[in-house]
Amino acid sequence: MEQDEGRIHEVAVRVFGERLGLAEQYRDSLATDGVERGLIGPREVPRLWDRHLLNCAVLGELIDEGERVVDVGSGAGLPGIPLAIARPDLHVILVEPLLRRSVYLAEFVEAHGLTNVLVIRGRAEQPGVVKEAGGSDVVTSRAVAPLAKLAKWSLPLVHEGGRMLALKGSSAAEEIERDRDELARLGAGNLEVLECGVGLLETPTLVVKAERMPRPIRRRKKH
């Protein structure tokens, strides 16, 4: 166990760098306040680092410098907060419909001076949310919904050429095949399953990547 803790600390230092202290404060907040408010199950506390914080933060490997990221169904802030801590160059918008969760997120962001994070209470598909968070470069999610439903909510929040990055489990490739036609109808293209944290994490993070494709130009029929 000590060896595991040592390895996890070493990886955390590499992922979070000089902002490791912030990541530790977030981990402690989830282990206490997060459990008390019902945002995290007590059984998750021993594995907050590897299964949650590091698993989410390595998503930054797929995001370019200075991009604007929307995290839909952010819940307790995963993956948005670890991403914002590891990558202070990013502008991260946390979208969460439930009041108790959005209050927790806003309180943590304010208390810890995460100036690159904005919390919006609402559902991803609501016009007000689309107006405020739309036109972003990347939309992230974790354990929110099946892929097709996720794309329906996510793609309107990014500009054409923007990406949906959905953290998924081992069935990621099967989800793509199952929903491929619906995804194409929704304007999702260049679908891939990617791994993040290879060489860092014992189990790399699996991510479904989909790009928002340009709408085909409709040509007027000649009479």
Disulfide bonds with the S-S distance in Angstrom:
none
